[in-house]
Amino acid sequence: MEKGKGLLYLSKTIAVIILFYIAIYFENAQKQRIYVLVSIFLLYMAIGFGRRLIARDSKLYCLSFVLDIILVYILEHNSRLLINYFFHSFYIIILLESALSLELRRGMAIGTAAVLVSLIKYIYLIYYKFNLASVSQLAFFLMVNILILVVTGFAQFNKEEKERKDVLYRELLDAHKELKQYTDEVNRLSVVGERNRIARDLHDTLGHNMTALIMQLQMAGHLLKEDVPKAGELLEDAIRSAKGSMTGIREVVETLRDTENTLAPAESVKKLVSEFGVKTGVEIELDINGGKTVQNPEANIAVYHIIQEAMTNAVRHGKASKIYISLDYSCDSVTFDINDNGVGGSTIEEGYGLKGIRERAEAFGGKVEIGTRNGFYIKGILYLGGKI
């Protein structure tokens, strides 16, 4: 790019020097006038050289072309000829250079000014020699200048449009790269999130059923010596529970959906609580308000697993014999409160199960409070607007 600008400046310099030399030759001027003309020309050349050191978008750069027009007019004014066509050609050089180096609006303004100033000499010519030849010269020169102005303006317009398109293309490429990075990150997070969801589902389903199974086997072991038929019934229930666990695990892994989705939210929770109470012998009180019109399957699944994990945690870690569950469904949220009469504790360490409960609630913009109060309690809220 810089090499091209240097070549353009060199070509312009050679051209104006040749034109000036020929103009001086035809002037046949005396020494004093030659000194004046040479001085003006050197000042014109100095301005052209200094222009290369100025930023193109500055007002001073644009002003330097105005000075060029003024200096060329002074050159013509000091010519002994009414019109020195070699000096007059400098206007065309100014027109071309301004159109190629300035942005379109400023280039057209400088070019128009050069054309208008160049007409002054032709007006003098018509004034002193009013004839068809003089008018024809003015018309021809004016058409040539207008043609150059239009062509250079069109060329500059295409150049600026190409530059704008190049900028837009680069911005589009950058945006595409950013979008691809964003998409890759979303996909990565989606995979991580889905992996965590599957892990929670496996933990909740398997942990819940295994806790119930262990308690059934323990009770069957105690009854083997006292009530063999009852122990047999418990063992049969344990086998059914084990088969149910295998079925649940297959459904989580293969379909990533839950069997309880076929029931209404309240009904699925009631079934879960009833089966867990039968399997473990734990007394469970369930109080549900609403739940028949909730149309958010993912929120229903989250509530289901929260209740499931809370009951499992109460039996496995709290050794609870009673569990109190309260669910309140509204049009925009679900609140839950699970208490037990277990051993509790002064400090609470959140394992995978409790973390899963908190993550499920927070996924719906909700929150969870976990603590001890004559046992252990978990309460919180989920919002039905959707996942965040």
C-alpha positions, 0 to 999 in steps of 0.5 A: 500500500505504501509502495503504491502511494510512493509511486503515485507521488513520484509520478505526480512530481515528475508530471508537474515538473515537466509541465512547469518546465514547458510552461516556463519555456512558452512564457519566455519570461524575464528573470524577475517573473521567472523568480516569482514563478519558480518561487510559487512552484517550489512552494506548491511542491513543498506543500505537496511534500508536507501533505505526505506527513499529515494524517489524511483524516485531518482538516489540515490535509484537506486545507493543503489542497485549498492552498494548492488551488490558490497557488496554481491560480497565482501561477496563472495570474503571473503568466503573461499568457491569457491562458497557459494550458500547462499551468491550467493542467495543474487543476486536473492534477489537484482534482485527481489527487484529491479524489484519490486521497480524500474521502468521497465528500471532501474529494468532491468538494475540493474537485468542484472548487478546482473546477470553479477556480479554473473557469476564471481564466476562461471567463477572462478569455470570453470577456476579452475575446468573445467568439465561438472558439473561446466559448468552445474551449470553455465548454470543452474544458468544463466537460472534461473536468466534470467527466474527470470529477464524476469518474474519480468520484465514482471510483472513490465511491467504489473504493470506500464501498469495498473498504466498508465491505471488507470491514463488515466481512472481517467483523462478520468473520470475528462474530462467526468465530465468537459465535462458534466459540460460544456454541462450543462452550454452550455445547460443553456446558450442556454436556456437563449439565446433562452428565450431572443431571443423569448422575443426580437421577441415578443417585436419586433413583438408585440411592432411594431404592437401595435404602428401601431394599436394605431396610426390607432385608434387615427387617426380613433378617429380624423376622426369620426366627420369629415370623418366617411367612412375614420374612418371606413376604419382605424378601419377595418385596425386596426382590420386586424392589430390586427389579424396580431399581433395575428398571428405573436405572435402565429408563434413566440411562436409555431414555433419560426420562422418568416413569413418574411423568405419566402421572399428575405431579401430586399423584406421582409424589403420593405414589412415591411416598406410599411405596417408600413408607411400605418398603421402609416401615417409616411413618410419612405424613404428606400434605399437598395443596394444588398440583393438578394444573402444573404444566411444567414437567421438568419442575415436576421431575425436580420436585419428585427427586427432591422429595425422593432424596429428602426421604432417603436422607432422613432414613439413611443418615437421620435414622428417622421413623417419622417424616412430614412432607408439605408441598404447595403448588401455585401458578408460578411456584412450588414450595416444599418443607420436609421434616423428620424426627431423626438424630439431626446434628450440630453441623451439616455436611452436604453430600451428593444428595443434598447438593443435588437437591440444592442444584435442582432448586437453583436450576429453577431460580429457587433456593433451599434451606437445610438445617436441624430442628428436632430432627432434620429439615429441608425447605425451599421453593422452585419457580415454574417460569422455566430453567435459568 
